[in-house]
Amino acid sequence: MSDLDRLKQILLAEEREKLHLAEQRVAELEQKNRELSALLPSLVRAAPQEPMTRALASPVAAALGSAVRDNRASIVDALFPVIGPIIRKAIAEALRGLMSDLNRVLEYGFSPRGIRWRIEAWRSGVPFAQIVLR
């Protein structure tokens, strides 16, 4: 071994030791990370729900907001199969209600009761349809 090599060894010994300790620490942390990753699902299931919900609400909301901003089309594609049928059902119900109200107005519009309602509407100034729907 040359004098230069021995000098390097002497001067860098402390740094090499620190580097070795840092590498050991990183290896230990990686091992703990793997162990924790394996345990985490069962720990989450076993945790009390209320504190877990409070702890995760803010980060999940922030992540969802970020995902919506960054990937709006992907979020829409993911939600459409769920929301689409709900919207269709709501529109169908609204149209059914409208048709029912219209049928009632037409049924009673020209019957004796309907004529009485028309007179009441005319006297009170309230629209006929409003009187029928009471």
N, CA, C and O atoms as a GROMACS GRO file, in nm:
protein
  536
    1MET      N    1   0.085  -0.116   0.000
    1MET     CA    2   0.000   0.000   0.000
    1MET      C    3   0.090   0.123   0.000
    1MET      O    4   0.184   0.133   0.079
    2SER      N    5   0.059   0.214  -0.088
    2SER     CA    6   0.141   0.334  -0.102
    2SER      C    7   0.108   0.434   0.009
    2SER      O    8   0.006   0.423   0.077
    3ASP      N    9   0.194   0.528   0.023
    3ASP     CA   10   0.173   0.633   0.124
    3ASP      C   11   0.045   0.712   0.093
    3ASP      O   12  -0.026   0.753   0.185
    4LEU      N   13   0.018   0.734  -0.034
    4LEU     CA   14  -0.102   0.807  -0.074
    4LEU      C   15  -0.228   0.729  -0.035
    4LEU      O   16  -0.325   0.787   0.013
    5ASP      N   17  -0.225   0.598  -0.056
    5ASP     CA   18  -0.341   0.516  -0.020
    5ASP      C   19  -0.363   0.516   0.132
    5ASP      O   20  -0.476   0.524   0.178
    6ARG      N   21  -0.253   0.507   0.208
    6ARG     CA   22  -0.266   0.509   0.354
    6ARG      C   23  -0.316   0.644   0.401
    6ARG      O   24  -0.396   0.652   0.495
    7LEU      N   25  -0.271   0.750   0.338
    7LEU     CA   26  -0.317   0.884   0.373
    7LEU      C   27  -0.467   0.898   0.345
    7LEU      O   28  -0.542   0.952   0.426
    8LYS      N   29  -0.511   0.847   0.229
    8LYS     CA   30  -0.655   0.849   0.197
    8LYS      C   31  -0.734   0.771   0.301
    8LYS      O   32  -0.839   0.814   0.346
    9GLN      N   33  -0.680   0.654   0.338
    9GLN     CA   34  -0.749   0.570   0.435
    9GLN      C   35  -0.762   0.641   0.569
    9GLN      O   36  -0.868   0.635   0.632
   10ILE      N   37  -0.658   0.706   0.611
   10ILE     CA   38  -0.660   0.777   0.739
   10ILE      C   39  -0.756   0.896   0.732
   10ILE      O   40  -0.836   0.917   0.824
   11LEU      N   41  -0.748   0.974   0.626
   11LEU     CA   42  -0.830   1.094   0.615
   11LEU      C   43  -0.979   1.061   0.594
   11LEU      O   44  -1.066   1.135   0.641
   12LEU      N   45  -1.007   0.952   0.525
   12LEU     CA   46  -1.146   0.920   0.491
   12LEU      C   47  -1.209   0.815   0.583
   12LEU      O   48  -1.324   0.776   0.562
   13ALA      N   49  -1.136   0.770   0.682
   13ALA     CA   50  -1.187   0.665   0.771
   13ALA      C   51  -1.317   0.708   0.840
   13ALA      O   52  -1.413   0.632   0.845
   14GLU      N   53  -1.318   0.828   0.891
   14GLU     CA   54  -1.437   0.876   0.963
   14GLU      C   55  -1.557   0.887   0.868
   14GLU      O   56  -1.668   0.850   0.904
   15GLU      N   57  -1.534   0.939   0.747
   15GLU     CA   58  -1.643   0.952   0.650
   15GLU      C   59  -1.695   0.815   0.607
   15GLU      O   60  -1.815   0.795   0.590
   16ARG      N   61  -1.600   0.719   0.589
   16ARG     CA   62  -1.642   0.583   0.552
   16ARG      C   63  -1.727   0.521   0.661
   16ARG      O   64  -1.825   0.453   0.633
   17GLU      N   65  -1.689   0.542   0.785
   17GLU     CA   66  -1.766   0.488   0.898
   17GLU      C   67  -1.906   0.551   0.902
   17GLU      O   68  -2.005   0.481   0.921
   18LYS      N   69  -1.913   0.682   0.883
   18LYS     CA   70  -2.043   0.751   0.880
   18LYS      C   71  -2.128   0.699   0.765
   18LYS      O   72  -2.249   0.678   0.780
   19LEU      N   73  -2.066   0.680   0.650
   19LEU     CA   74  -2.138   0.628   0.534
   19LEU      C   75  -2.189   0.487   0.561
   19LEU      O   76  -2.303   0.455   0.527
   20HIS      N   77  -2.106   0.405   0.623
   20HIS     CA   78  -2.147   0.268   0.656
   20HIS      C   79  -2.266   0.270   0.754
   20HIS      O   80  -2.361   0.194   0.736
   21LEU      N   81  -2.259   0.354   0.856
   21LEU     CA   82  -2.368   0.365   0.953
   21LEU      C   83  -2.496   0.416   0.886
   21LEU      O   84  -2.606   0.368   0.916
   22ALA      N   85  -2.483   0.511   0.796
   22ALA     CA   86  -2.599   0.564   0.724
   22ALA      C   87  -2.662   0.456   0.637
   22ALA      O   88  -2.785   0.445   0.630
   23GLU      N   89  -2.578   0.376   0.570
   23GLU     CA   90  -2.631   0.267   0.488
   23GLU      C   91  -2.704   0.164   0.573
   23GLU      O   92  -2.808   0.113   0.533
   24GLN      N   93  -2.649   0.134   0.691
   24GLN     CA   94  -2.716   0.041   0.782
   24GLN      C   95  -2.851   0.096   0.826
   24GLN      O   96  -2.950   0.024   0.830
   25ARG      N   97  -2.854   0.224   0.859
   25ARG     CA   98  -2.978   0.288   0.905
   25ARG      C   99  -3.084   0.285   0.794
   25ARG      O  100  -3.201   0.258   0.820
   26VAL      N  101  -3.042   0.314   0.671
   26VAL     CA  102  -3.135   0.310   0.558
   26VAL      C  103  -3.189   0.169   0.540
   26VAL      O  104  -3.308   0.151   0.517
   27ALA      N  105  -3.103   0.069   0.551
   27ALA     CA  106  -3.146  -0.070   0.537
   27ALA      C  107  -3.247  -0.107   0.646
   27ALA      O  108  -3.347  -0.174   0.620
   28GLU      N  109  -3.219  -0.062   0.771
   28GLU     CA  110  -3.312  -0.089   0.881
   28GLU      C  111  -3.448  -0.022   0.856
   28GLU      O  112  -3.552  -0.084   0.876
   29LEU      N  113  -3.445   0.103   0.812
   29LEU     CA  114  -3.570   0.175   0.786
   29LEU      C  115  -3.649   0.110   0.672
   29LEU      O  116  -3.772   0.102   0.678
   30GLU      N  117  -3.579   0.064   0.570
   30GLU     CA  118  -3.648  -0.004   0.460
   30GLU      C  119  -3.714  -0.133   0.508
   30GLU      O  120  -3.825  -0.165   0.467
   31GLN      N  121  -3.645  -0.206   0.597
   31GLN     CA  122  -3.701  -0.329   0.653
   31GLN      C  123  -3.824  -0.297   0.738
   31GLN      O  124  -3.926  -0.365   0.726
   32LYS      N  125  -3.816  -0.194   0.821
   32LYS     CA  126  -3.931  -0.154   0.903
   32LYS      C  127  -4.047  -0.109   0.814
   32LYS      O  128  -4.163  -0.137   0.844
   33ASN      N  129  -4.015  -0.040   0.706
   33ASN     CA  130  -4.118   0.004   0.612
   33ASN      C  131  -4.190  -0.116   0.551
   33ASN      O  132  -4.313  -0.116   0.541
   34ARG      N  133  -4.114  -0.220   0.511
   34ARG     CA  134  -4.177  -0.341   0.455
   34ARG      C  135  -4.265  -0.409   0.559
   34ARG      O  136  -4.375  -0.453   0.528
   35GLU      N  137  -4.217  -0.417   0.684
   35GLU     CA  138  -4.295  -0.480   0.791
   35GLU      C  139  -4.422  -0.402   0.818
   35GLU      O  140  -4.530  -0.460   0.832
   36LEU      N  141  -4.410  -0.270   0.826
   36LEU     CA  142  -4.527  -0.186   0.851
   36LEU      C  143  -4.627  -0.195   0.736
   36LEU      O  144  -4.748  -0.198   0.760
   37SER      N  145  -4.578  -0.198   0.614
   37SER     CA  146  -4.667  -0.210   0.498
   37SER      C  147  -4.746  -0.339   0.504
   37SER      O  148  -4.863  -0.341   0.464
   38ALA      N  149  -4.685  -0.445   0.552
   38ALA     CA  150  -4.756  -0.572   0.564
   38ALA      C  151  -4.861  -0.567   0.675
   38ALA      O  152  -4.966  -0.630   0.664
   39LEU      N  153  -4.833  -0.493   0.782
   39LEU     CA  154  -4.924  -0.485   0.896
   39LEU      C  155  -5.034  -0.380   0.880
   39LEU      O  156  -5.140  -0.392   0.942
   40LEU      N  157  -5.010  -0.279   0.800
   40LEU     CA  158  -5.099  -0.164   0.793
   40LEU      C  159  -5.245  -0.199   0.762
   40LEU      O  160  -5.334  -0.147   0.829
   41PRO      N  161  -5.276  -0.283   0.664
   41PRO     CA  162  -5.417  -0.313   0.637
   41PRO      C  163  -5.491  -0.368   0.758
   41PRO      O  164  -5.604  -0.328   0.785
   42SER      N  165  -5.429  -0.461   0.831
   42SER     CA  166  -5.498  -0.517   0.948
   42SER      C  167  -5.508  -0.414   1.060
   42SER      O  168  -5.607  -0.414   1.134
   43LEU      N  169  -5.409  -0.326   1.074
   43LEU     CA  170  -5.416  -0.221   1.175
   43LEU      C  171  -5.528  -0.122   1.144
   43LEU      O  172  -5.598  -0.076   1.235
   44VAL      N  173  -5.545  -0.088   1.018
   44VAL     CA  174  -5.652   0.005   0.979
   44VAL      C  175  -5.788  -0.057   1.007
   44VAL      O  176  -5.878   0.010   1.058
   45ARG      N  177  -5.804  -0.186   0.974
   45ARG     CA  178  -5.932  -0.253   1.000
   45ARG      C  179  -5.962  -0.260   1.149
   45ARG      O  180  -6.078  -0.249   1.189
   46ALA      N  181  -5.859  -0.278   1.231
   46ALA     CA  182  -5.879  -0.293   1.375
   46ALA      C  183  -5.894  -0.159   1.448
   46ALA      O  184  -5.939  -0.156   1.562
   47ALA      N  185  -5.857  -0.051   1.384
   47ALA     CA  186  -5.861   0.081   1.449
   47ALA      C  187  -6.005   0.126   1.470
   47ALA      O  188  -6.092   0.093   1.390
   48PRO      N  189  -6.031   0.202   1.578
   48PRO     CA  190  -6.164   0.260   1.598
   48PRO      C  191  -6.199   0.352   1.480
   48PRO      O  192  -6.116   0.431   1.436
   49GLN      N  193  -6.320   0.340   1.429
   49GLN     CA  194  -6.357   0.409   1.306
   49GLN      C  195  -6.363   0.561   1.319
   49GLN      O  196  -6.319   0.632   1.229
   50GLU      N  197  -6.417   0.612   1.428
   50GLU     CA  198  -6.436   0.757   1.441
   50GLU      C  199  -6.303   0.833   1.438
   50GLU      O  200  -6.290   0.927   1.359
   51PRO      N  201  -6.204   0.797   1.520
   51PRO     CA  202  -6.076   0.870   1.512
   51PRO      C  203  -6.008   0.852   1.377
   51PRO      O  204  -5.945   0.944   1.325
   52MET      N  205  -6.020   0.731   1.321
   52MET     CA  206  -5.958   0.705   1.190
   52MET      C  207  -6.024   0.793   1.084
   52MET      O  208  -5.955   0.850   0.999
   53THR      N  209  -6.155   0.805   1.089
   53THR     CA  210  -6.227   0.888   0.993
   53THR      C  211  -6.184   1.033   1.005
   53THR      O  212  -6.158   1.099   0.905
   54ARG      N  213  -6.176   1.083   1.129
   54ARG     CA  214  -6.134   1.222   1.150
   54ARG      C  215  -5.991   1.244   1.100
   54ARG      O  216  -5.962   1.347   1.039
   55ALA      N  217  -5.904   1.147   1.125
   55ALA     CA  218  -5.764   1.163   1.085
   55ALA      C  219  -5.746   1.159   0.934
   55ALA      O  220  -5.661   1.229   0.880
   56LEU      N  221  -5.826   1.079   0.866
   56LEU     CA  222  -5.809   1.063   0.721
   56LEU      C  223  -5.894   1.158   0.638
   56LEU      O  224  -5.870   1.172   0.518
   57ALA      N  225  -5.993   1.222   0.698
   57ALA     CA  226  -6.086   1.305   0.621
   57ALA      C  227  -6.015   1.416   0.544
   57ALA      O  228  -6.038   1.433   0.424
   58SER      N  229  -5.931   1.490   0.611
   58SER     CA  230  -5.866   1.604   0.546
   58SER      C  231  -5.769   1.561   0.435
   58SER      O  232  -5.775   1.617   0.325
   59PRO      N  233  -5.680   1.464   0.460
   59PRO     CA  234  -5.590   1.424   0.350
   59PRO      C  235  -5.663   1.361   0.232
   59PRO      O  236  -5.625   1.382   0.117
   60VAL      N  237  -5.767   1.284   0.260
   60VAL     CA  238  -5.842   1.221   0.151
   60VAL      C  239  -5.914   1.329   0.070
   60VAL      O  240  -5.916   1.323  -0.053
   61ALA      N  241  -5.973   1.427   0.138
   61ALA     CA  242  -6.041   1.536   0.068
   61ALA      C  243  -5.942   1.615  -0.018
   61ALA      O  244  -5.973   1.651  -0.132
   62ALA      N  245  -5.824   1.642   0.036
   62ALA     CA  246  -5.723   1.715  -0.041
   62ALA      C  247  -5.678   1.634  -0.162
   62ALA      O  248  -5.660   1.688  -0.271
   63ALA      N  249  -5.658   1.504  -0.143
   63ALA     CA  250  -5.616   1.419  -0.254
   63ALA      C  251  -5.724   1.411  -0.360
   63ALA      O  252  -5.695   1.414  -0.480
   64LEU      N  253  -5.849   1.401  -0.318
   64LEU     CA  254  -5.960   1.395  -0.413
   64LEU      C  255  -5.971   1.527  -0.489
   64LEU      O  256  -5.991   1.527  -0.611
   65GLY      N  257  -5.958   1.638  -0.419
   65GLY     CA  258  -5.962   1.769  -0.485
   65GLY      C  259  -5.850   1.782  -0.588
   65GLY      O  260  -5.872   1.833  -0.698
   66SER      N  261  -5.732   1.738  -0.551
   66SER     CA  262  -5.619   1.742  -0.644
   66SER      C  263  -5.643   1.652  -0.764
   66SER      O  264  -5.612   1.689  -0.877
   67ALA      N  265  -5.698   1.535  -0.740
   67ALA     CA  266  -5.727   1.442  -0.850
   67ALA      C  267  -5.831   1.500  -0.944
   67ALA      O  268  -5.821   1.485  -1.066
   68VAL      N  269  -5.932   1.567  -0.889
   68VAL     CA  270  -6.036   1.628  -0.973
   68VAL      C  271  -5.976   1.740  -1.057
   68VAL      O  272  -6.007   1.752  -1.175
   69ARG      N  273  -5.890   1.822  -0.996
   69ARG     CA  274  -5.826   1.931  -1.072
   69ARG      C  275  -5.736   1.877  -1.182
   69ARG      O  276  -5.737   1.927  -1.295
   70ASP      N  277  -5.658   1.775  -1.149
   70ASP     CA  278  -5.557   1.726  -1.243
   70ASP      C  279  -5.613   1.630  -1.348
   70ASP      O  280  -5.566   1.627  -1.461
   71ASN      N  281  -5.713   1.550  -1.310
   71ASN     CA  282  -5.765   1.446  -1.399
   71ASN      C  283  -5.917   1.450  -1.405
   71ASN      O  284  -5.982   1.349  -1.379
   72ARG      N  285  -5.972   1.563  -1.439
   72ARG     CA  286  -6.118   1.580  -1.440
   72ARG      C  287  -6.186   1.473  -1.526
   72ARG      O  288  -6.287   1.416  -1.485
   73ALA      N  289  -6.134   1.446  -1.644
   73ALA     CA  290  -6.197   1.349  -1.734
   73ALA      C  291  -6.197   1.209  -1.674
   73ALA      O  292  -6.295   1.136  -1.687
   74SER      N  293  -6.089   1.172  -1.608
   74SER     CA  294  -6.082   1.040  -1.545
   74SER      C  295  -6.184   1.027  -1.433
   74SER      O  296  -6.249   0.923  -1.419
   75ILE      N  297  -6.199   1.131  -1.354
   75ILE     CA  298  -6.296   1.128  -1.244
   75ILE      C  299  -6.437   1.118  -1.300
   75ILE      O  300  -6.518   1.041  -1.249
   76VAL      N  301  -6.467   1.194  -1.404
   76VAL     CA  302  -6.600   1.189  -1.466
   76VAL      C  303  -6.626   1.050  -1.520
   76VAL      O  304  -6.735   0.995  -1.501
   77ASP      N  305  -6.527   0.991  -1.587
   77ASP     CA  306  -6.543   0.855  -1.640
   77ASP      C  307  -6.567   0.754  -1.529
   77ASP      O  308  -6.643   0.659  -1.546
   78ALA      N  309  -6.502   0.774  -1.415
   78ALA     CA  310  -6.519   0.682  -1.302
   78ALA      C  311  -6.655   0.698  -1.237
   78ALA      O  312  -6.715   0.600  -1.194
   79LEU      N  313  -6.706   0.822  -1.228
   79LEU     CA  314  -6.833   0.846  -1.158
   79LEU      C  315  -6.955   0.828  -1.247
   79LEU      O  316  -7.065   0.805  -1.195
   80PHE      N  317  -6.940   0.839  -1.379
   80PHE     CA  318  -7.057   0.834  -1.467
   80PHE      C  319  -7.139   0.707  -1.451
   80PHE      O  320  -7.262   0.716  -1.448
   81PRO      N  321  -7.077   0.588  -1.441
   81PRO     CA  322  -7.161   0.468  -1.425
   81PRO      C  323  -7.249   0.471  -1.301
   81PRO      O  324  -7.353   0.406  -1.296
   82VAL      N  325  -7.209   0.546  -1.200
   82VAL     CA  326  -7.288   0.556  -1.077
   82VAL      C  327  -7.389   0.670  -1.087
   82VAL      O  328  -7.506   0.652  -1.054
   83ILE      N  329  -7.344   0.786  -1.131
   83ILE     CA  330  -7.428   0.905  -1.132
   83ILE      C  331  -7.527   0.903  -1.248
   83ILE      O  332  -7.640   0.952  -1.234
   84GLY      N  333  -7.487   0.848  -1.363
   84GLY     CA  334  -7.575   0.845  -1.480
   84GLY      C  335  -7.712   0.785  -1.450
   84GLY      O  336  -7.813   0.849  -1.477
   85PRO      N  337  -7.718   0.662  -1.395
   85PRO     CA  338  -7.848   0.603  -1.363
   85PRO      C  339  -7.928   0.684  -1.260
   85PRO      O  340  -8.050   0.688  -1.266
   86ILE      N  341  -7.859   0.746  -1.166
   86ILE     CA  342  -7.928   0.827  -1.065
   86ILE      C  343  -7.995   0.946  -1.132
   86ILE      O  344  -8.110   0.979  -1.102
   87ILE      N  345  -7.924   1.011  -1.223
   87ILE     CA  346  -7.980   1.127  -1.294
   87ILE      C  347  -8.098   1.083  -1.380
   87ILE      O  348  -8.202   1.148  -1.381
   88ARG      N  349  -8.081   0.971  -1.453
   88ARG     CA  350  -8.192   0.921  -1.536
   88ARG      C  351  -8.315   0.891  -1.451
   88ARG      O  352  -8.427   0.924  -1.490
   89LYS      N  353  -8.295   0.829  -1.335
   89LYS     CA  354  -8.407   0.795  -1.247
   89LYS      C  355  -8.475   0.922  -1.196
   89LYS      O  356  -8.597   0.929  -1.191
   90ALA      N  357  -8.396   1.021  -1.157
   90ALA     CA  358  -8.453   1.147  -1.106
   90ALA      C  359  -8.534   1.217  -1.215
   90ALA      O  360  -8.642   1.269  -1.188
   91ILE      N  361  -8.482   1.219  -1.337
   91ILE     CA  362  -8.556   1.282  -1.448
   91ILE      C  363  -8.684   1.205  -1.476
   91ILE      O  364  -8.789   1.265  -1.498
   92ALA      N  365  -8.676   1.072  -1.476
   92ALA     CA  366  -8.795   0.990  -1.500
   92ALA      C  367  -8.901   1.015  -1.394
   92ALA      O  368  -9.020   1.026  -1.425
   93GLU      N  369  -8.859   1.025  -1.267
   93GLU     CA  370  -8.955   1.052  -1.158
   93GLU      C  371  -9.018   1.189  -1.175
   93GLU      O  372  -9.139   1.205  -1.155
   94ALA      N  373  -8.938   1.288  -1.211
   94ALA     CA  374  -8.992   1.423  -1.230
   94ALA      C  375  -9.093   1.424  -1.344
   94ALA      O  376  -9.198   1.487  -1.334
   95LEU      N  377  -9.061   1.356  -1.454
   95LEU     CA  378  -9.155   1.350  -1.567
   95LEU      C  379  -9.282   1.274  -1.529
   95LEU      O  380  -9.392   1.313  -1.570
   96ARG      N  381  -9.268   1.166  -1.452
   96ARG     CA  382  -9.386   1.092  -1.406
   96ARG      C  383  -9.477   1.181  -1.323
   96ARG      O  384  -9.599   1.182  -1.341
   97GLY      N  385  -9.417   1.257  -1.231
   97GLY     CA  386  -9.495   1.348  -1.148
   97GLY      C  387  -9.564   1.454  -1.232
   97GLY      O  388  -9.680   1.486  -1.209
   98LEU      N  389  -9.492   1.510  -1.330
   98LEU     CA  390  -9.550   1.611  -1.418
   98LEU      C  391  -9.667   1.553  -1.497
   98LEU      O  392  -9.771   1.617  -1.509
   99MET      N  393  -9.650   1.432  -1.550
   99MET     CA  394  -9.758   1.368  -1.626
   99MET      C  395  -9.878   1.340  -1.537
   99MET      O  396  -9.992   1.356  -1.580
  100SER      N  397  -9.852   1.297  -1.415
  100SER     CA  398  -9.961   1.270  -1.321
  100SER      C  399 -10.039   1.398  -1.293
  100SER      O  400 -10.162   1.398  -1.294
  101ASP      N  401  -9.967   1.507  -1.267
  101ASP     CA  402 -10.034   1.635  -1.241
  101ASP      C  403 -10.112   1.681  -1.364
  101ASP      O  404 -10.225   1.730  -1.351
  102LEU      N  405 -10.054   1.666  -1.481
  102LEU     CA  406 -10.122   1.706  -1.604
  102LEU      C  407 -10.247   1.621  -1.628
  102LEU      O  408 -10.351   1.674  -1.666
  103ASN      N  409 -10.236   1.491  -1.605
  103ASN     CA  410 -10.353   1.403  -1.620
  103ASN      C  411 -10.464   1.444  -1.524
  103ASN      O  412 -10.582   1.446  -1.561
  104ARG      N  413 -10.427   1.477  -1.402
  104ARG     CA  414 -10.528   1.517  -1.304
  104ARG      C  415 -10.598   1.645  -1.349
  104ARG      O  416 -10.720   1.656  -1.338
  105VAL      N  417 -10.521   1.740  -1.399
  105VAL     CA  418 -10.580   1.866  -1.447
  105VAL      C  419 -10.674   1.838  -1.563
  105VAL      O  420 -10.784   1.893  -1.569
  106LEU      N  421 -10.632   1.753  -1.655
  106LEU     CA  422 -10.718   1.722  -1.770
  106LEU      C  423 -10.842   1.644  -1.730
  106LEU      O  424 -10.951   1.669  -1.782
  107GLU      N  425 -10.827   1.549  -1.637
  107GLU     CA  426 -10.942   1.470  -1.592
  107GLU      C  427 -11.049   1.557  -1.528
  107GLU      O  428 -11.168   1.543  -1.555
  108TYR      N  429 -11.004   1.646  -1.443
  108TYR     CA  430 -11.100   1.727  -1.368
  108TYR      C  431 -11.134   1.859  -1.439
  108TYR      O  432 -11.223   1.931  -1.395
  109GLY      N  433 -11.065   1.889  -1.545
  109GLY     CA  434 -11.083   2.018  -1.612
  109GLY      C  435 -11.224   2.042  -1.662
  109GLY      O  436 -11.273   2.155  -1.656
  110PHE      N  437 -11.290   1.939  -1.711
  110PHE     CA  438 -11.423   1.959  -1.770
  110PHE      C  439 -11.532   1.880  -1.698
  110PHE      O  440 -11.642   1.865  -1.752
  111SER      N  441 -11.505   1.831  -1.581
  111SER     CA  442 -11.607   1.763  -1.501
  111SER      C  443 -11.681   1.868  -1.418
  111SER      O  444 -11.639   1.983  -1.411
  112PRO      N  445 -11.792   1.829  -1.356
  112PRO     CA  446 -11.863   1.925  -1.269
  112PRO      C  447 -11.771   1.983  -1.161
  112PRO      O  448 -11.777   2.102  -1.129
  113ARG      N  449 -11.688   1.896  -1.105
  113ARG     CA  450 -11.595   1.944  -1.003
  113ARG      C  451 -11.497   2.042  -1.066
  113ARG      O  452 -11.462   2.144  -1.005
  114GLY      N  453 -11.452   2.013  -1.188
  114GLY     CA  454 -11.358   2.099  -1.259
  114GLY      C  455 -11.418   2.236  -1.287
  114GLY      O  456 -11.351   2.339  -1.274
  115ILE      N  457 -11.546   2.237  -1.326
  115ILE     CA  458 -11.613   2.365  -1.352
  115ILE      C  459 -11.620   2.446  -1.223
  115ILE      O  460 -11.603   2.568  -1.224
  116ARG      N  461 -11.648   2.376  -1.112
  116ARG     CA  462 -11.654   2.445  -0.983
  116ARG      C  463 -11.516   2.503  -0.950
  116ARG      O  464 -11.506   2.615  -0.899
  117TRP      N  465 -11.409   2.427  -0.978
  117TRP     CA  466 -11.274   2.476  -0.953
  117TRP      C  467 -11.242   2.596  -1.042
  117TRP      O  468 -11.175   2.690  -0.997
  118ARG      N  469 -11.287   2.594  -1.165
  118ARG     CA  470 -11.262   2.706  -1.256
  118ARG      C  471 -11.329   2.834  -1.203
  118ARG      O  472 -11.271   2.942  -1.206
  119ILE      N  473 -11.452   2.818  -1.155
  119ILE     CA  474 -11.522   2.934  -1.100
  119ILE      C  475 -11.448   2.984  -0.975
  119ILE      O  476 -11.431   3.105  -0.958
  120GLU      N  477 -11.404   2.892  -0.889
  120GLU     CA  478 -11.330   2.931  -0.769
  120GLU      C  479 -11.200   3.002  -0.807
  120GLU      O  480 -11.162   3.102  -0.745
  121ALA      N  481 -11.132   2.951  -0.908
  121ALA     CA  482 -11.008   3.014  -0.953
  121ALA      C  483 -11.035   3.153  -1.007
  121ALA      O  484 -10.960   3.247  -0.978
  122TRP      N  485 -11.141   3.167  -1.084
  122TRP     CA  486 -11.176   3.297  -1.142
  122TRP      C  487 -11.210   3.397  -1.032
  122TRP      O  488 -11.167   3.512  -1.038
  123ARG      N  489 -11.288   3.353  -0.931
  123ARG     CA  490 -11.328   3.442  -0.822
  123ARG      C  491 -11.210   3.482  -0.733
  123ARG      O  492 -11.198   3.597  -0.692
  124SER      N  493 -11.123   3.383  -0.703
  124SER     CA  494 -11.014   3.410  -0.608
  124SER      C  495 -10.890   3.468  -0.675
  124SER      O  496 -10.803   3.522  -0.607
  125GLY      N  497 -10.881   3.456  -0.806
  125GLY     CA  498 -10.763   3.506  -0.876
  125GLY      C  499 -10.645   3.411  -0.867
  125GLY      O  500 -10.533   3.446  -0.906
  126VAL      N  501 -10.668   3.291  -0.815
  126VAL     CA  502 -10.564   3.189  -0.805
  126VAL      C  503 -10.568   3.105  -0.933
  126VAL      O  504 -10.677   3.075  -0.981
  127PRO      N  505 -10.455   3.068  -0.989
  127PRO     CA  506 -10.457   2.987  -1.111
  127PRO      C  507 -10.533   2.856  -1.090
  127PRO      O  508 -10.528   2.795  -0.983
  128PHE      N  509 -10.602   2.815  -1.195
  128PHE     CA  510 -10.683   2.693  -1.192
  128PHE      C  511 -10.598   2.572  -1.152
  128PHE      O  512 -10.640   2.491  -1.070
  129ALA      N  513 -10.482   2.559  -1.210
  129ALA     CA  514 -10.396   2.444  -1.182
  129ALA      C  515 -10.359   2.438  -1.034
  129ALA      O  516 -10.349   2.329  -0.978
  130GLN      N  517 -10.339   2.552  -0.973
  130GLN     CA  518 -10.304   2.554  -0.831
  130GLN      C  519 -10.420   2.505  -0.746
  130GLN      O  520 -10.400   2.435  -0.647
  131ILE      N  521 -10.542   2.540  -0.784
  131ILE     CA  522 -10.659   2.494  -0.710
  131ILE      C  523 -10.675   2.343  -0.728
  131ILE      O  524 -10.706   2.273  -0.633
  132VAL      N  525 -10.653   2.294  -0.850
  132VAL     CA  526 -10.666   2.150  -0.876
  132VAL      C  527 -10.563   2.072  -0.796
  132VAL      O  528 -10.593   1.963  -0.747
  133LEU      N  529 -10.444   2.123  -0.784
  133LEU     CA  530 -10.336   2.050  -0.718
  133LEU      C  531 -10.339   2.059  -0.566
  133LEU      O  532 -10.252   2.001  -0.500
  134ARG      N  533 -10.434   2.128  -0.510
  134ARG     CA  534 -10.443   2.138  -0.363
  134ARG      C  535 -10.478   2.006  -0.303
  134ARG      O  536 -10.491   1.996  -0.181
   0.00000   0.00000   0.00000
